[in-house]
Amino acid sequence: MAPRMDDIMRLCCDISANQQVKVAVQHATRGAIAAGGTAFVGGILAGSAGTAVGGAVGGLLGAWLTSGQFKPLPQILMELPPNQQQKLYSDIMAVLGNLDWTDMAQLAALVMDNAKLKQQVTSALLSYITKELGAEVRYGD
């Protein structure tokens, strides 16, 4: 990974760790399959009442399957494939503009000491996570 891209990725990790951001990439397909599959089986076995019961059970099963899948954002960022890291890098660089730094420590100091810039970087990061990855964001534990 290029040094500047590495600095940006580490900055994003630092900001998200500092704010205790956790994300879950949506697993809607898995939940929909569970709901639809149990409704179908219920309908086959018990007719229209079975479809209703199967749909309700499947909805609960789907919710259970997709719950609790939140991971710390720094972990998600480090697992991104190179093309997605490049897109995030481009989005963050659009915010940073002509900002010049020599290493990660200086970049972190420049961003963290400027509340407006820190907010803009955080907004760009969260926008990327929700729009590009389709992830749900939570703060704290």
C-alpha positions in Angstrom: 0.0 0.0 0.0 1.4 3.4 -0.9 2.5 5.5 2.1 -0.1 8.2 1.6 -2.9 5.7 1.2 -1.6 3.9 4.3 -1.6 7.2 6.3 -5.2 7.9 5.2 -6.4 4.4 6.1 -4.7 4.6 9.5 -6.2 8.1 10.1 -9.7 6.6 9.3 -9.0 3.8 11.8 -7.9 6.2 14.5 -10.9 8.5 14.0 -13.4 5.6 14.1 -11.7 3.9 17.0 -11.7 7.2 18.9 -15.4 7.5 18.4 -16.0 3.8 19.0 -17.8 3.3 15.6 -19.1 -0.1 14.8 -20.7 -1.2 11.6 -22.6 -4.1 10.2 -22.8 -4.8 6.6 -26.4 -5.7 5.8 -27.2 -9.3 5.4 -30.7 -8.6 4.2 -30.6 -11.5 1.6 -30.0 -14.1 4.3 -32.9 -12.8 6.4 -35.2 -12.6 3.3 -34.3 -16.2 2.4 -35.1 -17.4 5.9 -38.4 -15.6 6.0 -39.5 -16.7 2.5 -38.2 -20.2 2.9 -40.1 -20.9 6.1 -43.3 -19.3 4.8 -43.0 -21.5 1.7 -42.5 -24.6 3.8 -45.3 -23.6 6.2 -47.6 -23.2 3.2 -46.7 -26.6 1.8 -47.2 -28.3 5.1 -50.3 -26.5 6.5 -51.8 -24.3 3.8 -52.5 -20.6 4.3 -52.3 -20.8 8.1 -48.9 -22.5 7.7 -47.8 -19.7 5.4 -48.7 -17.1 8.1 -46.9 -19.1 10.8 -44.0 -19.9 8.6 -43.6 -16.2 7.7 -43.7 -15.1 11.3 -41.2 -17.8 12.4 -39.0 -17.0 9.3 -39.1 -13.3 10.1 -37.9 -13.9 13.6 -35.2 -16.4 12.3 -34.1 -13.8 9.7 -33.8 -11.1 12.4 -31.8 -13.4 14.6 -29.5 -14.5 11.8 -28.6 -10.9 10.9 -28.3 -9.5 14.5 -25.1 -9.0 16.4 -22.9 -8.7 13.4 -21.4 -5.4 14.3 -17.6 -5.1 14.1 -15.3 -2.2 15.0 -14.9 0.0 12.0 -11.1 -0.2 12.0 -11.4 -3.9 11.5 -13.7 -3.4 8.5 -11.4 -0.8 7.0 -8.4 -3.1 7.2 -10.3 -5.9 5.5 -11.3 -3.7 2.5 -10.1 -4.9 -0.8 -7.6 -2.6 -2.6 -10.2 -1.1 -5.0 -12.4 -0.1 -2.1 -9.5 1.3 -0.1 -8.6 3.4 -3.2 -12.2 4.8 -3.3 -12.1 5.7 0.4 -8.7 7.3 -0.1 -10.1 9.4 -3.0 -13.1 10.5 -0.9 -10.9 11.5 2.1 -8.4 13.2 -0.1 -11.2 15.3 -1.6 -11.8 16.6 1.9 -8.2 17.1 2.8 -7.5 18.9 -0.5 -4.0 20.4 -0.6 -3.1 19.4 3.0 0.5 18.4 3.2 2.0 16.0 5.7 5.2 14.0 6.1 4.0 11.1 8.1 1.0 9.6 9.9 1.7 11.4 13.2 1.7 14.8 11.5 -1.4 13.9 9.5 -3.2 12.8 12.7 -2.2 16.0 14.5 -3.3 18.2 11.6 -6.7 16.6 11.4 -7.4 15.9 15.1 -6.5 19.5 16.1 -8.9 21.0 13.6 -12.5 20.3 14.7 -14.0 21.3 11.3 -11.5 19.2 9.3 -12.0 16.2 11.7 -15.8 16.5 11.3 -15.5 16.6 7.5 -13.2 13.6 7.4 -15.6 11.7 9.8 -18.5 12.6 7.6 -16.8 11.5 4.4 -15.8 8.2 6.1 -19.3 7.5 7.4 -20.8 8.4 4.0 -18.5 6.0 2.3 -19.4 3.2 4.8 -23.1 3.7 4.4 -23.3 4.4 0.7 -20.5 2.2 -0.7 -20.7 -0.7 1.7 -24.4 -0.5 2.6 -23.4 -0.8 6.3 -25.4 0.2 9.4 -23.4 2.4 11.8 -23.5 2.3 15.6 -21.6 4.3 18.2 -20.2 3.0 21.5 -20.4 -0.5 23.0 
